[in-house]
Amino acid sequence: MLTIAHGYGNDLDRLELALASPVDMIEADVWFHLGRLVVRHERQLGPFPLYLDNLANLPRGAKRPFLSIAGWYLRVVRRPVTLSQIALRLSNCKAVMLDMKGNAGYLRKAYSADLQRLLTEQPLSEVIVAGYDWRLLNELQKVPGVKACYSVNTLQRLDRLWLNRDHFSIQTVGLHHAMITPEVLARFKDRDITVYTWTVDDVERARQLIEWGVDGIISNDLALLTALERT
């Protein structure tokens, strides 16, 4: 069973915390921006160096945002952290999960080319790409050493996944933990599909999911993941 530190690859300081912990994998949110892959969870507001997100997504211990109002925060980022910077620090230390953000559309080939270039220059021990753009994942897993994890957070997406399973090479899925029941999990296990679940910040819920047979827990809580590693 893998432990995965959610969002700890979005910031160089938090990356160090995850590297010092016993977690198996570090997750980062990746956008294709001005011809390069950058890491952040927030959406950029047009061409401006302003980034917007829900306060619930603000990482624990993160620096105070530039502005917060009505459950949202805004921060200024003049030099976004690149995936190349994260990969350089990771080297072959830990596996990485890349949650591919945005609507790639016609940029799918560019995403793939930039990821292949990066991994050629800075090899990583294991790379999993995740996200809702399943066609993008299909493209990215053509890159040597890259595996795809198909993200599902609604019953409608789950139905769509089963309906279109012949069009995708599905070996791994990431399910929101609220969707998981023993019956849902069994359907994947019967087909030898690996199941990771997110975002689990309650230790009792994590242990229940492990007992049911999930293959990986994604959490914001390093202490929780460390406790799971030690049990």
C-alpha positions in Angstrom: 0.0 0.0 0.0 1.5 3.3 -1.1 1.4 6.6 0.8 1.2 9.7 -1.4 1.8 13.3 -0.1 -0.8 15.5 -1.8 0.4 18.8 -3.1 3.9 18.6 -1.6 5.5 18.9 -5.0 3.9 22.3 -5.6 6.4 24.2 -3.4 10.1 23.7 -2.9 9.9 24.2 0.9 7.1 21.7 1.3 8.9 19.3 -1.0 11.7 19.1 1.5 9.3 18.1 4.2 7.9 15.3 2.1 11.4 14.1 1.1 12.4 13.9 4.8 9.3 11.8 5.6 8.8 8.1 4.9 6.1 8.6 2.3 6.4 6.6 -0.9 5.3 9.2 -3.5 4.9 13.0 -3.8 2.1 14.6 -5.8 2.3 17.8 -7.7 -0.3 19.7 -9.8 1.1 20.5 -13.3 0.0 23.1 -15.9 1.4 23.8 -19.3 2.3 27.5 -19.2 4.2 29.6 -21.8 5.8 26.5 -23.3 6.9 24.8 -20.1 5.4 22.7 -17.3 4.9 24.5 -14.0 3.6 23.4 -10.7 0.7 24.9 -8.8 -2.8 24.1 -7.8 -4.4 27.5 -8.5 -5.8 28.8 -11.7 -4.1 31.8 -13.3 -6.2 34.9 -14.0 -5.6 35.6 -17.7 -2.1 36.8 -18.6 -1.5 38.3 -15.1 0.8 36.8 -12.4 -2.3 36.4 -10.2 -3.4 32.9 -9.0 -6.9 32.1 -7.6 -8.1 29.1 -5.5 -10.5 28.1 -2.8 -9.2 28.6 0.7 -9.9 25.0 1.4 -7.1 24.1 -1.0 -4.5 26.3 0.7 -1.8 24.0 1.9 -1.2 23.6 5.6 1.6 25.9 6.7 1.6 27.8 3.4 2.5 31.5 3.4 -0.3 33.9 3.9 -2.0 34.7 0.5 -2.0 38.2 -0.9 -5.8 38.5 -0.5 -8.5 36.3 0.8 -12.3 36.9 0.7 -15.5 34.9 0.7 -13.7 31.5 0.9 -11.2 32.3 -1.9 -7.6 33.5 -1.9 -5.5 35.4 -4.4 -1.7 35.4 -4.6 0.9 36.9 -6.7 3.5 34.7 -8.3 6.1 36.3 -10.6 8.3 33.3 -11.0 6.3 30.1 -10.9 8.1 26.9 -9.8 8.8 24.7 -12.8 8.4 20.9 -12.9 12.1 20.8 -13.9 13.0 22.4 -10.5 11.0 19.8 -8.7 12.4 16.9 -10.8 16.0 18.2 -10.1 15.4 18.0 -6.4 13.6 14.7 -6.5 16.1 13.0 -8.8 15.6 9.3 -8.0 14.7 9.8 -4.3 10.9 9.2 -4.5 8.2 8.4 -7.0 6.1 11.3 -8.2 2.4 11.7 -9.2 1.7 14.5 -11.6 -1.9 15.7 -11.6 -2.3 17.3 -15.0 -4.4 20.4 -14.8 -6.2 22.5 -17.4 -7.9 21.7 -20.7 -5.0 20.5 -22.8 -6.9 20.1 -26.1 -4.6 20.8 -29.0 -1.6 21.1 -26.5 -1.6 17.4 -25.7 1.4 16.7 -28.0 3.3 19.7 -26.5 2.6 18.4 -23.0 4.0 15.0 -24.0 7.0 16.4 -25.8 8.0 18.6 -22.8 7.5 15.8 -20.3 9.7 13.5 -22.4 12.4 16.1 -22.7 12.3 16.7 -19.0 12.5 13.0 -18.1 15.4 12.5 -20.5 17.4 15.3 -18.8 16.3 14.4 -15.3 15.3 10.8 -14.9 12.9 10.0 -12.0 12.4 6.7 -10.3 8.7 6.4 -11.1 6.2 8.8 -12.8 2.4 8.5 -12.7 0.3 11.1 -14.5 -3.2 11.6 -13.3 -6.2 13.8 -14.3 -9.6 14.1 -15.8 -8.4 14.6 -19.4 -8.1 10.9 -20.2 -7.0 11.6 -23.8 -4.1 13.6 -22.5 -3.2 10.7 -20.2 -3.3 8.3 -23.1 -0.8 10.6 -24.9 1.5 11.0 -21.9 1.8 7.3 -21.1 3.5 6.9 -24.5 6.5 8.6 -22.8 8.8 5.8 -21.7 8.5 5.1 -17.9 5.2 7.0 -17.5 2.0 5.3 -16.2 -1.5 6.8 -16.3 -3.9 7.1 -13.4 -7.5 7.9 -14.5 -9.1 10.3 -12.0 -12.8 9.8 -11.1 -14.7 12.0 -8.6 -18.4 11.5 -9.6 -20.6 8.6 -10.4 -21.2 10.1 -13.8 -17.5 9.9 -14.5 -17.3 6.4 -13.1 -20.1 5.3 -15.5 -18.2 7.0 -18.4 -15.0 5.2 -17.4 -16.7 1.8 -17.6 -18.5 2.7 -20.8 -15.3 3.8 -22.6 -12.8 1.4 -20.9 -12.0 -0.3 -24.3 -10.7 3.1 -25.6 -8.3 3.5 -22.7 -5.5 1.3 -21.4 -6.7 1.4 -17.8 -4.3 -0.1 -15.2 -4.7 2.5 -12.4 -7.5 4.8 -11.3 -7.7 7.5 -8.6 -11.1 7.6 -6.9 -12.4 10.2 -4.5 -12.7 8.4 -1.2 -16.3 9.4 -0.8 -17.2 7.2 -3.8 -15.5 4.1 -2.5 -17.5 1.2 -1.2 -16.5 -2.5 -1.0 -18.6 -3.1 -4.1 -17.1 -0.3 -6.1 -13.6 -1.4 -5.1 -14.3 -5.1 -5.9 -15.3 -4.2 -9.5 -11.8 -2.7 -10.1 -10.0 -5.5 -8.2 -11.8 -8.2 -10.3 -10.1 -6.6 -13.3 -6.7 -6.2 -11.6 -6.9 -2.4 -11.7 -4.8 -0.5 -9.1 -6.9 1.9 -7.0 -5.5 5.0 -5.3 -7.9 7.2 -3.3 -7.9 10.9 -2.4 -7.9 13.1 -0.4 -8.0 11.2 2.9 -7.2 13.3 6.0 -8.9 11.2 8.6 -6.9 8.2 10.0 -9.9 6.0 10.7 -11.3 6.5 7.2 -7.8 5.7 5.8 -7.6 2.5 7.8 -11.1 1.5 6.6 -10.1 2.0 3.0 -6.9 0.0 3.5 -8.9 -2.8 5.0 -11.2 -2.8 2.0 -8.2 -3.1 -0.2 -7.2 0.2 -1.8 -3.6 0.3 -3.1 -2.7 3.9 -2.2 -3.8 6.7 0.2 -3.4 10.3 -1.0 -3.4 12.8 1.9 -2.6 16.4 2.9 -1.4 15.1 6.3 2.2 13.9 6.4 1.7 12.8 10.0 -1.2 10.6 9.0 0.8 9.1 6.1 3.8 8.5 8.4 1.5 6.7 10.9 0.2 4.5 8.1 3.7 3.6 7.0 4.5 2.5 10.6 1.5 0.2 10.9 
